[in-house]
């Protein structure tokens, strides 16, 4: 996961490609009760094993990304498999690359009093890659 300058990226997202063996199409979405009593989002993807057994892979929503007016993509990630604490994400759309993607870096979040005042509005534009 490196950019043109060669610096290693921490994360990357690719659009769904039905011809790529590692692409995952989301077939189901729903919710589950979390340990803290809140609702969490879960996603499901149909699959078939080499022996023909059908199954559904389940994924959990672990973060959210927003695209700003400056085309910078920011958000957060909270996945114990990735890091024990929440991470702040920053990334960019790489639509001119051989394989278009959204990629960037993850950092430890700043303390609330260190952050600049930001508008809480969420842009409605979608990630069209």
N, C-alpha and C positions, 0 to 999 in steps of 0.2 A: 504494500500500500504506500507507494511513494509518489510524490508529485514530480513535476518536470525539473525542479531544482534538486531533487533527490532526497529531500527530507521525508522521513518515514511518517505516514499518517497513523493516527490511533484508531480510526474507524472509517468505514466506507459502506455505502448503500448503492445497489444497482437496481435498475428497473426490472420488472419481471420479464424473463425471456424463456418462453416455453421450450426452446431448443437447447437450453443449457441444463446439464444434468443436476446442477446444484440450485437451480431456481426453485422457489417455493411459491405456489399459488395458494392464497388464503381462500378457503372454501367456506369457513364458518367463523362467526364471531359471537361472543357471549360474555357473561360475567361470572365471577366467583366471589365467595365471601373470603376476605383476607383475614389473617390472624388478628389484625387490629379492629375487626368488625366492619370495616369499610368494604365497598365493592371494588373489585379489580377486573380489568378486561382480559379475556383469554381469546386466543385465535386458534383455529384448527385447519389443518391441511390434510387432504386425503392422500393415502399412500398405499402401495402394494409391495409386499416383500418379494424376494427372488423366488420364493416357493408359492407365491400367489395369495398369501394371506393379506386381507385388506385391513387397514388400520387408519387411525386419525392421529397425526402428530399434534400436540398441544403446545402453544407458545403463550407467554405472558407479555403484556405490555409493560415495558420497563422504562419508558421515557417518552418524551414529546419533543418535536422539533418545529420551529417556526421560521418562516422566511421573511426577513425584514425588507424595507424599501430599498436598502443598499445591496440587496441580493445576498447578504450574509445570512447564514442559517445558524440559529442558536437554539439551545434547549438544555435538557437535562437527561441524565441516565442514572437509574438506580437498579443495578443488577449485581447481586452478591457474587455471581460467577465472574464478573468483570473486575469489580473493585468492592471492597467492603463498605465503602461510603458512596454517597451520591457524587456524580461527576457533572461538571458543566461541559457542554459540547459547543463547539464552534466549527462551522464548515462552510463550504462553497460548492456551488454547482459547477461541475466540470463537463459541460455539454459539448465541448470541442475535442474531448479525448477520444481515443480509438474505441473505448467502451465507456459511454457516458455514465457518470456517477455523481453522487454527493459524498464528499469526504472531508475529514477534518481532524481536529485534535480534541482531547478531553483533558480537563483540568480540575483541580479541587475547587469547589465553589468558594467565592469570597464571602466573608462575613457580611451580614446585612448592612452594618454601619459603614463598611468600606465600599459598597456598591454605589454607583452613581444612580440618581433618581431616574427611573425608567417608566415609561407609560405601560400600563397593564393591558392595553388593547392587544388583541390577537389578530394579525392580518388574515384576511380570508382567501388570499391567493394560494393556489395549489402548486405543488412541485411538478411542473410539466417538463419532463426530460425527454 
